[in-house]
Amino acid sequence: MHDWLTVYGNRRVLGLLGLGFSSGLPLALIGTTLQAWMTVENVDLRVIGIFSLVGLPYTLKVLWAPVMDRFTLPWLGRRRGWIVLTQLVLAVAIFTLGLSSPSLMPWVVAALALTIAFASASQDIVIDAYRADVLYEKELGAGAATTVVGYRLAMLTSGAIALIVSDYLPWRQIYLAMAGLMLANILFTVAAPEPTDRAIPPKTLKDAVWEPLLTYFQRSGAVAMLVFIMVYKLSDVIAGAMTTPFLLEVGFSRTDVGTVNKAFGLASTVLGTLAGGGIIAKIGINRSLWIFAFLQALSNFAFTALALVGKNYAVMVTAIGLENLFGGMGTAAFVAFMMRLCDKRFTATQYALLTSFMAVTRVLAGAPTGFMVNSLGWPMFFAMSILGALPGILLLPHFAPWRERTAAD
């Protein structure tokens, strides 16, 4: 317990709670919350559908990450200066969006939403880079966990809480309040410590573009490493893509799904992420990846059991609790692993590259799951999803050997 308190109590790790919150706050404001506002104002469904394209900057952020590696702003150091700039842009854009009307000026709202998405993706780039730069290896797991917790709490604030409050307050006031929260996040950035290891940035923009790629792909097994990054959480992605439709089809109400799958699931994820960070600090990243890989796979057995027994609240709560608990542990270890791979001269670009490959799995692996359910049925689908863990487990000896000594050993 003392080790856990020590790793979570230091300023480098604790400061990431606020930065994680800042990173997560904008997402729902241009996603589900904005969709709800547009629906209430009777915006055409076709327009609402087109608005999903404003999320493109999140998938393309690797394209301008080199700029943030190359140039340092004249305040608060190499990373925090960029964070403050993006936070200011976000606060102004969210404030302006709150003064707009989706029904009267949809394309102005679209332009503002796209601006928020671009600034938010840019903030993610530099917060990820700062986190990898400021943490010591033994703190990587705890730092990843703290960031995820802050991120989830922010999504809860700008998503679920904003929707609930919208029954009592105008949308304008909600968005203005969110702009105020974003502005307040600057305090967390100012209070965060500067990394002690001051890496020398690339000398030219050309170097910032090509050197991160060269230094990454020159290492042994670089391409296979990207495959490992794509498949480590494959079983989670396959099962997660069909969780909500499954629960509704089994007979649970939307209230059941919202309360247990979303609220209880969020609490379980936070607990698992924090526990994972503490375990990583104790036994190291590599061994944690092994343990959590098997736990993530085993959690899918609970959904297989639920598919066999049907509507059963006890089994439902157990399945969702285990899935989110072990999934949170796996996320903490995996984020820490990717941070460790980055060269601190090019953290922004390399981490953006790695997370882009990780995102490919979420997009592609979820696509065939509906066909799998139709062919196999629910029990066999969840049983087969466990096999999705095998590629990652088989690659673990190559990229995270159990006996390798780390700073935590």
Buried (B, 14 or more C-beta within 10 A) or exposed (E): EEBBEBBBEBEBBBBBBBBBBBBBBBBBBBBBBBBBBBEEBEBEEEBBEEBEEBBEBBEEBBEBBBBBBBBBBEEBBBBBBBBBBBBBBBBBBBBBBBEBBBBEEBEBBBBBBBBBBBBBBBBBBBBBBBBBBBBBBBBBBBBBBBBBBBBBBBBBBBBBBBBEBBEEEEBBEBBBBBBEBBBBBBEBBEEBEEBEEEEEBBEEEEBBBBBBBEBBEEEEEEEEBBBBBBBBBBBBBBBBBBBBBBBBEBEBEEEBBEEBBBEBBBBBBBBBBBBBBBBBBBBBBBBBBBBBBEBBBBBBBBBBBBBEEEEBEEBBBBBBBBBBBBBBBBBBBBBBBBBBBBBBBBBBBBBBBBBBBBEEBBEEBBEEBEEBBEEBEBBBBBBBBBEBBBBBBEBBEEBBEEEEEBEBE
